[in-house]
Amino acid sequence: MALYSEKVMDHFLHPRNVGVIEDADGIGEVGNAKCGDIMKIYLKIDNDIITDVKFETFGCGSAIASSSMATELIKGKPISEAMELTNKAVAEALDGLPAHKMHCSVLAEEAIQKALEDYKSRQGK
């Protein structure tokens, strides 16, 4: 059995939504000192819908794949739906992650939550 699923490999080798949104409405950055992974998520929001999302990730293949999949899962969705995204949903969408790499999906969830919190604080909510 392969260590990583085809979906993990695909999102690692061909990540979606990589980059920066210069005039982002919300930005979230998180890191894990233990493994060295750092994720930064940028959101563009219009009428409470995430119209664009980009990420920059410094880390392992699982971190990059988790960031890529997480952005795919929230793009075009209402803020309320994006707030409910869990690391388990990210891992399941990737057809699983090895147990010792589950923290990567947690980072993706946390980065999105921080970006949404940043958006709300900028809006005075």
C-alpha positions in Angstrom: 0.0 0.0 0.0 1.3 3.4 -0.9 2.0 5.9 1.9 0.1 8.7 0.1 -3.2 8.5 -1.9 -3.4 9.5 -5.5 -5.3 12.7 -4.5 -2.5 13.7 -2.0 0.1 13.2 -4.7 -2.0 15.1 -7.3 -2.5 18.1 -5.0 1.2 18.0 -4.0 2.5 17.8 -7.6 -0.3 20.1 -9.1 -1.4 22.3 -6.2 -4.5 24.5 -6.8 -4.8 28.1 -5.8 -1.2 28.8 -5.1 -0.2 32.5 -4.8 -1.0 35.7 -3.0 -4.1 38.0 -3.1 -2.6 41.5 -2.8 -5.9 43.1 -1.7 -7.1 40.2 0.4 -10.1 40.7 2.6 -8.7 38.2 5.2 -5.3 36.6 5.8 -4.5 33.8 8.1 -1.0 32.4 8.9 -0.2 29.4 11.1 2.8 27.3 11.7 3.9 24.2 13.5 7.2 24.6 15.2 7.6 20.9 15.7 7.6 20.0 12.0 8.4 23.5 10.5 5.3 23.8 8.3 4.0 27.3 7.7 0.7 28.0 5.9 -0.7 31.4 4.8 -4.2 31.7 3.4 -5.6 34.7 1.5 -9.3 35.3 1.1 -11.3 37.5 -1.2 -14.9 37.8 0.0 -18.0 39.4 -1.6 -21.4 39.3 0.0 -20.2 36.7 2.5 -19.1 34.4 -0.4 -15.4 33.4 -0.7 -14.9 34.4 -4.3 -11.2 33.7 -4.4 -8.6 32.0 -2.1 -4.9 31.5 -2.5 -2.2 30.0 -0.3 1.5 29.9 0.3 2.8 26.9 2.2 6.3 26.1 3.3 6.4 22.5 4.2 6.1 18.9 3.3 4.0 17.3 0.6 1.1 16.6 3.0 1.1 20.3 4.0 1.0 21.5 0.4 -1.7 18.9 -0.5 -3.8 19.9 2.6 -3.5 23.6 1.7 -4.5 22.9 -1.9 -7.5 20.7 -1.0 -8.7 23.1 1.7 -8.8 26.0 -0.7 -10.7 23.9 -3.2 -13.2 23.0 -0.5 -14.0 26.6 0.5 -13.8 28.4 -2.8 -17.2 29.7 -3.9 -18.7 28.8 -0.5 -20.4 31.1 2.0 -18.4 32.1 5.0 -20.7 30.1 7.3 -19.8 26.9 5.4 -16.1 27.6 5.3 -16.1 28.2 9.1 -17.3 24.6 9.5 -14.5 23.1 7.5 -12.6 20.5 9.7 -9.2 18.9 9.3 -11.1 15.6 9.1 -13.0 16.8 6.0 -9.7 18.0 4.4 -8.1 14.6 5.1 -11.1 12.7 3.8 -11.2 14.8 0.7 -7.6 13.7 0.1 -8.5 10.0 0.6 -6.7 10.0 3.9 -3.3 11.1 5.3 -0.9 9.0 7.3 -1.4 9.4 11.0 1.9 11.2 11.5 0.8 13.7 8.9 -2.7 14.6 10.2 -1.3 17.7 11.7 -1.0 19.1 8.2 -4.8 19.0 7.8 -5.1 20.7 11.2 -2.9 23.5 10.0 -5.1 24.0 6.9 -8.2 24.2 9.0 -6.5 26.7 11.4 -5.2 28.9 8.6 -8.7 29.2 7.2 -10.2 30.0 10.6 -7.5 32.7 11.2 -8.2 34.2 7.7 -11.9 34.3 8.5 -11.3 35.9 11.9 -9.1 38.5 10.2 -11.8 39.2 7.7 -14.4 39.6 10.5 -12.1 41.9 12.5 -11.5 44.1 9.4 -15.3 44.3 8.9 -15.8 45.2 12.6 -17.8 42.0 13.2 
